[in-house]
């Protein structure tokens, strides 16, 4: 089955700096890669996603890049703010096969220092 | 448009009791997923269901756990004879039917504590 690895497990940055979180996946059939943000005691919330037919997607301060050849994708947050502090999860799924359920990475705890 | 609804939000059970967690998907969604999250850990896939059909239960423990999504009513995750290690947050998510790359939306979770 799919295996998603995520790094780093913790990340501390100064307010205003950029944060980058990286994920790799194992199943070449995976074609959908969302990112979720989870605050303490809350549900995971989708912040951005990318499909395999594009290499990059941006939404204001958040961007995601995908390298299908290398099987890795990354989340970039620019001009970080304290409210960006949370746990971030990457995920992958192969929606064209029977396996539509998302496989998640282990999470990155991002701490933005004011 | 209500989101994914889960209840109860918090549940306390003694060892050996049964826990039933309910999930109503978003309106128009016919695919339901259950995930378990242990404290300070990631989201582990348990089961993927459509109405009256289990599509993928590869993440379900072989014993004590079962799930259903009947034609009418919510999806139910049932844990029999609970043990302390079952204490976790159980998240349900849903997505629309059909095509590739559909986003899944999570409910607020059900926090199970086994004492």
Interface residues (C-beta under 8 A of the other chain):
Chain A: X1 X31 X32 X34 X36 X42 X43 X44 X45 X46 X49 X51 X89 X95 X96 X98 X99 X100 X101 X102 X103 X104 X105 X106 X107
Chain B: X31 X33 X35 X41 X42 X43 X44 X45 X48 X55 X56 X58 X59 X91 X95 X99 X100 X101 X102 X103 X104 X105 X106 X107 X108 X109
